[in-house]
Structures are given as structure tokens and as C-alpha cells.
Amino acid sequence: MADLELVLGLSFPVWIELGKTMMSISEIEKLERGSVIEFEKNLVDKPVSLIVNGKKIAEGDVVTIKNKFGLRITSFVN
């Protein structure tokens, strides 16, 4: 049980993958405040991925809570 307690205290980077796109260096160079980047993925009816330490572990829906974005987990990946 002591070994499990050590592991449960570890921290990992966690992020939500909303979408991806490819951009040339010249397109990136032109970005400025207010620029909009269109993703290849349609977010309207698709779940987003929850990535922990570089590995997809779940999918869910983007929600807003008190003017902040969050993720409602709908399924876990095996």
C-alpha cells in the first residue's frame, strides 16, 4: 500500500486536445492578436481528447463553469 501512496502523489502534464492543423512558417509569422486558427476537427458534435503525460486517457465534452472552460468526461480509453 505504501508504494501506491507514492504513485498517487505524482503530478503529470494534462491537456485537452481541441483540434489540430498544419500551418506554414509564413502563415505562423503573420499571426497577431485576434488571429483565428481554424482546426481540421469539427468540434460541434465530436468529443475532445484528454491527454495525460502524452497519452490519451479519456474523451469528453467542453463545458464552461464560471467563465472558465472545463471538460465533462464521457468515456475512458482502454
C-alpha positions as CSV (number, residue, x, y, z in Angstrom):
1,M,0.0,0.0,0.0
2,A,2.9,2.4,0.7
3,D,4.1,2.1,-2.9
4,L,0.6,3.0,-4.2
5,E,0.6,6.2,-2.0
6,L,3.9,7.3,-3.6
7,V,2.5,6.9,-7.1
8,L,-0.8,8.7,-6.2
9,G,1.2,11.8,-5.3
10,L,2.9,12.1,-8.7
11,S,2.0,15.0,-11.0
12,F,1.8,14.8,-14.8
13,P,1.1,17.4,-17.5
14,V,-2.6,17.3,-18.5
15,W,-4.1,19.0,-21.6
16,I,-7.2,18.9,-23.7
17,E,-6.8,18.4,-27.4
18,L,-9.4,20.6,-29.2
19,G,-8.0,20.1,-32.7
20,K,-5.0,20.2,-35.0
21,T,-4.0,22.0,-38.2
22,M,-0.9,22.4,-40.4
23,M,0.5,25.9,-41.0
24,S,3.5,27.1,-42.9
25,I,6.1,29.2,-41.3
26,S,4.9,32.2,-43.3
27,E,1.4,31.7,-42.0
28,I,2.6,31.4,-38.4
29,E,4.7,34.6,-38.9
30,K,1.5,36.5,-39.9
31,L,-0.3,35.6,-36.7
32,E,-1.2,38.5,-34.4
33,R,-3.5,39.3,-31.5
34,G,-7.0,38.4,-32.6
35,S,-6.0,36.0,-35.3
36,V,-8.2,32.9,-35.7
37,I,-6.8,29.5,-36.4
38,E,-9.2,27.0,-38.0
39,F,-8.8,23.4,-36.8
40,E,-9.3,20.4,-39.0
41,K,-11.6,18.8,-36.5
42,N,-15.3,19.7,-36.2
43,L,-15.9,20.4,-32.5
44,V,-19.6,20.8,-32.6
45,D,-20.6,17.1,-32.3
46,K,-17.3,15.5,-31.6
47,P,-15.7,14.7,-28.2
48,V,-12.3,16.2,-27.3
49,S,-9.4,14.2,-26.0
50,L,-8.0,14.3,-22.5
51,I,-4.2,13.8,-22.7
52,V,-2.1,12.9,-19.6
53,N,1.6,12.7,-20.0
54,G,1.3,12.4,-23.8
55,K,-1.2,9.6,-23.7
56,K,-4.9,9.9,-24.5
57,I,-6.9,8.5,-21.5
58,A,-10.4,9.9,-22.0
59,E,-12.8,11.8,-24.2
60,G,-15.4,14.3,-23.2
61,D,-17.4,17.5,-23.9
62,V,-16.1,21.0,-23.4
63,V,-18.2,22.9,-20.8
64,T,-18.0,26.4,-19.2
65,I,-18.0,26.8,-15.5
66,K,-18.0,30.4,-14.0
67,N,-16.4,31.8,-17.2
68,K,-13.7,29.1,-17.4
69,F,-13.5,26.1,-19.7
70,G,-13.7,22.6,-18.4
71,L,-14.1,19.0,-19.6
72,R,-17.0,16.7,-18.8
73,I,-15.6,13.2,-19.2
74,T,-17.9,10.9,-21.2
75,S,-15.6,7.9,-21.7
76,F,-12.3,6.4,-20.8
77,V,-9.9,4.9,-23.4
78,N,-8.6,1.4,-22.7
